[in-house]
Amino acid sequence: MSPHTTDDDVRDDAPLPTPADDAEPSVPIAAEIVVSRGQPAECTLYPADASGIELMSTWVTAREGSFVSLDTVR
């Protein structure tokens, strides 16, 4: 079991964690951004190779204001 960390435990100059040798392989993630008039943009993330039932049950959506560009946090 790996130790639990919080935001308070992470320094800006700390190296990024590396996966353990026994870690599960990474899953390619697809992103879809939907922009509608008068509504906040929505970004949905899901496994790129998902289909059928898995696609309907393995996703997460965030509304504009709750996500940022990766470039802004590096």
C-alpha positions in Angstrom: 0.0 0.0 0.0 1.3 3.4 -0.8 1.3 6.3 1.7 -1.4 8.9 1.4 -0.3 12.5 0.6 -2.3 15.7 0.7 -1.8 19.0 -1.1 0.0 20.2 2.0 2.6 17.4 1.6 3.6 18.4 -2.0 6.1 21.1 -2.7 6.2 23.0 -6.0 9.8 21.9 -6.5 9.2 18.2 -5.6 9.8 15.7 -8.3 6.7 14.1 -9.8 6.0 10.6 -8.5 7.0 7.7 -10.7 4.9 4.6 -11.1 5.9 1.5 -9.1 7.1 -1.5 -11.0 3.9 -3.4 -10.2 1.6 -0.5 -11.1 -1.1 -1.2 -13.7 -0.3 0.1 -17.2 -1.6 3.5 -18.0 -4.8 3.9 -20.0 -4.9 6.3 -23.0 -7.5 9.0 -22.2 -9.6 10.9 -24.7 -11.1 14.3 -24.0 -14.1 16.0 -25.6 -14.9 19.6 -25.0 -18.4 20.8 -25.7 -19.1 24.6 -26.0 -22.7 25.8 -26.1 -24.1 29.3 -26.3 -25.1 30.6 -22.8 -23.8 27.5 -21.1 -20.4 26.8 -19.5 -18.0 24.6 -21.6 -17.8 21.0 -20.5 -14.8 18.7 -20.7 -15.5 15.0 -20.7 -12.6 12.4 -20.2 -13.0 8.8 -21.0 -10.8 5.8 -21.9 -9.8 6.2 -25.6 -10.5 2.6 -26.4 -13.8 2.2 -24.5 -16.9 1.1 -26.4 -20.5 0.0 -25.5 -21.3 -0.4 -21.8 -17.8 0.6 -20.7 -18.1 3.9 -22.6 -21.4 4.7 -20.9 -20.0 3.9 -17.4 -16.4 5.0 -17.5 -16.2 8.8 -17.9 -16.0 12.1 -15.9 -17.3 15.5 -16.9 -16.2 18.9 -15.6 -17.8 22.2 -16.3 -15.8 25.3 -17.2 -14.3 26.9 -14.1 -13.5 23.6 -12.5 -10.6 22.7 -14.9 -7.5 24.4 -16.2 -5.0 24.0 -19.0 -2.2 21.6 -18.1 0.3 24.3 -19.2 -0.9 26.6 -16.4 0.0 24.2 -13.7 3.5 23.2 -14.8 
